[in-house]
Amino acid sequence: MFKSKYSKPILFFIFYCIFIIGLSVALSLSIPHQDLTYLIPIRDMGIETGLIFIVIMPFSSIVGMLIGGYIFAPFFLYLHKKIFGSKVEYGIYRKQYKDFKFLVEGLFTSLMTINISLLLTTPLIISVSIGSDPNSFIDDLTTFLALLMIAVGIASTLFATTWFLMDSGILYSNLKRAEKSHKPIEIRSVGRWYGQFLKGYAGISVVFSYIEFMELFIPQLANDLSIPLFIVLLVVFVPFPLIVVLPLIPALIILDLLKEKRIKFIKERASKIGISSNAEVTFELKN
């Protein structure tokens, strides 16, 4: 089962690591004595790139997802019940789990990672990242790339909160109150309710913002770099939202391996705040 379920994403991650290693070597040879960011105490852009994309981003996403799931998910469940508990009833629905699809879950996290990194690329943070006042668009680009190692941890924390709650099957409904009023009947997942707010920051608008951001740098990179290196960077930057999914693979696999344990964990926390009833959800049409 392990082979059939995880072999493809693991293979993608291995090829990703090989590609990043090759890119790191090319950057070290083509742009020697040039650093990416002061946030990493190494003055070699190639080595810094390898560390960020192969080591720091996967580790940051693992830590973020565990923190989001085991700390923030119970907190947001408690908060939801505190705010809406007097108006709705809660129940636990037994879910049928789907196959492991890392691209679907990883893409939203990737888009939010890019969005957070873009938002944090401000003059103040750029000056901290490069160790001096910004004087070119390239400083913006290197800061954006360096911030990914922080942004991916934040995005992973936020989305893991949603996944933990969704997988637990905890629902809420206003059925009893709606029957006595003109309000529409609503049955929703607590996790999906929370996730709808996050997806507003991880949608197609992020892609457009990223394209506008990159349009500033492509001409300058074409002038400053050799043609082979420029082409390699285009291969990275054009599908970049998909590229950022790949360092998330280890974290997503770990979460999938922990699925039964984390579902049990959330249900135990739910029981402590009075959510323990089983919910049956049916929809029947009768003539």
N, C-alpha and C positions, 0 to 999 in steps of 0.2 A: 504494500500500500504506500509506503514511504516513497518508493521509487516512482510509481505512477503519479503520485500527488505532487511531489516537490522537485522531481528531476528537472523539469523544464525551467522553473524559476531559478533553481540553483545553477543550471547551465547558463542562463542569461546573466546571472551575477558573476560567474567566472569569466565569461567573455567581456563583461563590463570592466572587471578588474584588470584584465590583460590590456584592454584598450586604454584605460587610464594610465597604466604603467608606461605604455608606449608614448602616450601624450606627454607624460611627465618628463620622460627622457628627452623628447624632442624640445620641450620648453627649456630644459636645463642647458641643452647644447645650443639652441638658437638664441636664447635671451639670457646669457650668463650674468651673474651678479645683479640680477633684478629680482626683488622680492614682491610677493603678492600682498601681504598684509603684516603689520606689526603685531597682530594678535597671535601669530605663531612665531616663536623666536628662532626662525631659520631663514637665512637670507638666500633662498633659492626657490624661484617660482615653480620649478618642476616638482621639487620635493614637497613644497607646500600644497600644490594641487593634488598630488598623490595622497598626502595625509588627509586632506579635507574630504575627498570623494571616496576613498577606499576605507579609511579608518574612522575619522571623526563623524561623518554623516551617518554611517550605519550604527555606530555606538550611540550617537545622540538620539536617533530615532528609537532604538531599543529602550533606552532610559525614559524617553518621553512617553512612549506607549505604556510602559509599566506604571509610570507615575499617573498618567491620565486614567488608566483603567482601575488601578487599585486605590487611588486616593480621590481623584476628582469624580469618577463615576458614582461612588456611594454618596459623595457630597451633593452632586447635582440631583440625584434621586431624592435625597432628603429635602433639598430646596424645592423641588417640584411639588412634593407632597405638602410641604409647609405652605406654599402659595396657593395650590389648587385643590388640596386634599378635602376641603369642606364642600367642594362643588362637584367632585367626580369620585368614581369608585375605581379601585385598582385591582388588577388580577394578573396572573402569570399564565401565559399561553405557551403550550409545548410546541416549539418550532421544529420544522424539518430543515436541517442544515444543508446548505448547498456545497458544491465543490469549492476547493481553494482557488480563488480568482484574484491573484495579486494585482493585476493591472487595474481592475475596477476600483478596489479599495485604495491602491497606491496613487492613482491619478489625482483624486481629490486632495490627498495629503501633499502631493507634489505641487499642485496649483496653489494651495495655501502657503506652502514653503516659499514659492517664488513671490507671491504677493507680499508676505511679511518681509522678505529680503528687500523687495522694491521699496516698501514703505519706510524701512529703516535706513535706506541709502540717502541720508540727508547730509548737508555740508558738515555738521558737527561730527557725525559718526564717521564720515569719510576722512576727516582730519585725524581722528583717533586711529583709524585703521591703517592709514598710510604714513602716519607720524609727522605730517606737515599739512599746510593748507592745500586743498585741491587746486590743481592748475590745468587739468585736462579731463576730457570725457573718459579716458582710460582709467583714471583714479576712481570714477564712479563704477566702472565695470569691475575692477579688481575688488572693490569694497562689496559690491553686490555678490560676487562669487564667494568672498570670505564669509559673509553673513549667512550664507546657506547653512553652514554647520550649526549655527544657533537657531535659525528659523525652522529647520527641519525638526528639531527637538520640540519647539513650541507647537508646530502644526501636528506632530505625532501625538502630543499630549492631548490636544483638543479633539482630534478624531478618534483616538482610542477610547475616550470617554463615551462617545456615541456608540462605537462598536460593542463595548462591554454591555451597555444598557440594551442595545438592540438584540444582541445574542441571548440575553437573559430572558427575553420574551415578556417583559413587564409592559402591560397595557394600562391605559386609563380610558374611562368612558363617562359621558354625561347622560347615559341612557335614561336613568330614573328621573332626573330633573327635566330632561327634554320631553318626556312623555306628558308632563304637566304644564308645558309651556310651548311657545312657538319656536323655540330654538331648534336648529337642526341636530340630529343625533350624530355624535362623534365618537369613534373608537380609534385610538391612535397608540402607537408605540412611544414610550417616553424617550427612548433613544432617537427615534426618527424626528420627534418634535424638536429635540435639541439640535439634531443634525441639520435641520432646515435652515437654521440661522448660520451655521458654519458654511454651508454651500453657497451662501451669498458672497462669501469671501474667497471662494474657490471655484468660480465658474468661468464662462467664456470671456468675461470682461478682463480677467487676469491675463488671458492669452493676448488680447489686444494691447493691454498695458505693457506686456513684455515685448511685443513687436515694436511698439513705439520707442521703448527703452533701447532696444538693440539697433534700431535705425540710426542712432547717434554714433554708434561705434563701428559699424561695418565698414564705412568708407575709410576711417582712420586706420583700422586694422589692415585693410587692403594695401594701404600706403606704407605702413611700418613693418609688415611681416613678409617673409618669403612666401611665394605662391603655394608651395606644398603645405606649409604650416597654416596659412590662411584657409586653405581648403579643409584641412583637418578640423580647424576651429569652427568652420561653417557646419561641418557634419555634426558637431556637438551642439552648437547654438540653435540651429534651425529646429530640431525636434527636442529642444531642451526640456520641456515639461515631461516628455516620456523618459528622457535620460534620468531625470531626478527620481523617477519611480524605482530605478534599479538599486540604489543604495538602501532603499526601504525593505528590500526582499528579506534580509535576515530577521528584521523585526516582525514582519508580517508572518513569516514561518513560525517564529517563536509564539506569537499570539495564537496561531492556529493550533499548535501543539498543546497550548495551555487552555484550549477552548472549554473543555468539560470542567476543569478546575476553576476557571474564572467565572463561568456561569454559576457554579455552586457558590462561589464567594459572593457574587452580587445577590443571589437569592437569600443567602444567610443575612446579608445586610438589610435586604428588603423586609425580611421577617421581623427584624428588630424594630422597624418603624411601622409595623402593622400591615405589611403587604405579603400575604401568604396564600390567598385564595386562588384556586385554579380558574382560568377563564376559557370558555368555549366560544369560538367565533365561527358562526355559520351565516350563509346568505342563500336563501332559498326563494325561488320564484314559483308561485302557485297560480293556476288559472281559476 
